[in-house]
Amino acid sequence: MLTFYQDFNQINNHKIKCMRNLYLKILIVCLFAISANAQTTYYVKTDGTAGAAATSWSNASNNLQEVINAATAGDKIFVASGNLPAK
């Protein structure tokens, strides 16, 4: 009888390790999927600051071309109304 319980515990421990590995793999895939879809929103307004991070209205840039150059696929660029000077 003692060997039955030892075998049972070994099987359970193996199942637990397999499930733990599966959950870990699922978590890694989910985190990768979330980070792969990360996008940045940039802000441009006439009274912004050139060279600014442009990640909010309070630190918006005034150089639309600079923001376009910094943006990557999937990013958003919000432009406030007004006349932006050509640069």
C-alpha positions in Angstrom: 0.0 0.0 0.0 2.8 2.4 0.7 4.0 2.3 -2.9 0.5 3.1 -4.2 0.5 6.4 -2.2 4.0 7.2 -3.3 3.0 6.6 -7.0 -0.1 8.7 -6.5 1.8 11.6 -5.0 4.4 11.4 -7.8 1.6 11.5 -10.4 0.0 14.5 -8.6 3.2 16.3 -8.3 3.9 15.8 -12.0 0.4 17.1 -12.9 0.9 20.1 -10.7 4.2 21.0 -12.4 2.6 20.5 -15.8 -0.3 22.8 -15.0 2.0 25.4 -13.4 4.1 25.4 -16.6 1.0 25.7 -18.7 -0.3 28.7 -16.7 3.1 30.3 -16.9 3.2 29.9 -20.7 -0.3 31.4 -21.0 0.7 34.3 -18.8 3.8 35.0 -20.9 1.8 34.9 -24.2 -0.9 37.2 -22.8 1.7 39.7 -21.5 3.5 39.7 -24.9 0.2 40.2 -26.7 -0.6 43.2 -24.5 2.8 44.8 -24.9 2.7 44.2 -28.7 -0.4 46.2 -29.0 0.9 49.1 -26.9 0.6 52.4 -28.7 1.5 56.0 -27.9 -0.7 59.0 -28.2 1.1 62.2 -29.2 -0.2 65.8 -28.9 0.5 68.8 -31.0 -0.7 72.4 -30.5 0.4 75.8 -31.6 1.7 77.0 -28.2 3.5 73.7 -27.5 7.2 73.3 -27.0 9.5 72.0 -29.8 11.3 68.8 -28.7 8.8 68.1 -26.0 7.8 64.5 -25.2 4.3 65.4 -26.6 2.6 62.6 -24.6 -0.1 64.9 -23.1 -1.6 68.2 -23.8 0.5 69.8 -21.0 3.7 68.8 -22.7 2.5 69.0 -26.3 4.9 69.7 -29.2 4.4 72.5 -31.7 6.2 70.6 -34.4 3.9 68.3 -36.2 6.6 66.9 -38.5 8.8 66.0 -35.5 5.9 64.1 -33.9 5.1 62.3 -37.2 8.8 61.2 -37.4 8.7 59.9 -33.8 5.5 58.0 -34.3 5.3 54.3 -35.2 2.6 52.2 -36.7 -0.5 52.2 -34.4 0.4 55.4 -32.6 -2.2 58.3 -32.5 -1.5 61.9 -33.1 -4.0 64.5 -31.8 -3.6 68.0 -33.3 -5.3 71.0 -31.7 -7.1 73.5 -33.8 -5.0 76.5 -35.0 -2.3 77.3 -37.5 0.9 75.4 -37.1 3.9 77.2 -38.6 5.7 75.4 -41.4 9.1 74.0 -40.2 
